[in-house]
Amino acid sequence: MIAENYRKVLERIRSAALRAGRDPESIKLVVVTKTWPVEKIIEVIEAGARILGENYVQEALPKIEAIGDKAEWHFIGHLQSNKAKFVVNRFRMIESVDSISLVKELSKLAEKDNTQVDVLVEVNLEGEETKSGVMPEKLSELLREISCYERIKVKGLMTIPPLFSIPEDSRPYFRRLSGLREDILNLNIPNISLDHLSMGMSNDFEVAIEEGATIVRVGTAIFGERK
Ligand SMILES: *Cc1c(COP(=O)(O)O)cnc(C)c1O
């Protein structure tokens, strides 16, 4: 079941890419494993999954311990600075960076471990103060600040639009993130590369691909509804 769902999602990614005139190989699938136990995660790895996404540090650590480097892990949830020490060297990418205090902490840890940390900056396109992510109007300022931290490598942008029942309703948000990427690229900020746009989940990943997503994060379409 999981293996079959995984293959169906891959096929839908492929079709969406071809429809949009894009190379299917240019799109990465992050399989979101939050709430699912190790046995289920092993099933999806055996089906071919190579990148897994987790939202909570406490939940992720035992899974990473059990599964190790059979997969690459992306942190996709809100990360508090005091938890940063658990993610450096365990997660290949932190997709949800939205504050300079977190960057400072990650940088300190990377320095200590003589490593670097790949991150995406999460953008809050709704402008609701309660949600995580940096406001679009503050994005360039944050990126300029991050660019001073040599060990923090910005690889792109991430967003989580509001939940819609109709996938098409997410399109303006995805288009907006693509536009922001273009605007920022024009600023030529040193040490910042924006190869990746992480956008699109089970309900709307095909629309996201049409709008330029290079990373889609999919849970429910593979594992079923979370309890
Ligand atoms: C849970 C989650 C997903 C996956 O959502 P589905 O609708 O289950 O595909 C993707 N991204 C983030 C940040 C999430 O928290």
The ligand as a Tripos MOL2 file, in Angstrom:
@<TRIPOS>MOLECULE
LIG
   15    15     1     0     0
SMALL
NO_CHARGES

@<TRIPOS>ATOM
      1 C1          2.8140   17.7070    7.6580 C.3       1 LIG1
      2 C2          3.5720   18.5660    6.7170 C.ar      1 LIG1
      3 C3          3.6460   18.2580    5.3470 C.ar      1 LIG1
      4 C4          2.9210   17.0920    4.7030 C.3       1 LIG1
      5 O1          1.5620   17.3620    4.6220 O.3       1 LIG1
      6 P1          0.5590   16.3090    3.8970 P.3       1 LIG1
      7 O2         -0.6520   17.1180    3.6500 O.co2     1 LIG1
      8 O3          0.3620   15.1980    4.8600 O.co2     1 LIG1
      9 O4          1.2230   15.8720    2.6510 O.co2     1 LIG1
     10 C5          4.4320   19.0660    4.5400 C.ar      1 LIG1
     11 N1          5.1100   20.1260    5.0390 N.ar      1 LIG1
     12 C6          5.0450   20.4600    6.3400 C.ar      1 LIG1
     13 C7          5.8130   21.6400    6.8180 C.3       1 LIG1
     14 C8          4.2700   19.7040    7.2110 C.ar      1 LIG1
     15 O5          4.2050   20.0670    8.5000 O.3       1 LIG1
@<TRIPOS>BOND
     1     1     2 1
     2     2     3 ar
     3     2    14 ar
     4     3     4 1
     5     3    10 ar
     6     4     5 1
     7     5     6 1
     8     6     7 2
     9     6     8 1
    10     6     9 1
    11    10    11 ar
    12    11    12 ar
    13    12    13 1
    14    12    14 ar
    15    14    15 1
@<TRIPOS>SUBSTRUCTURE
     1 LIG1         1 GROUP 0 **** ****
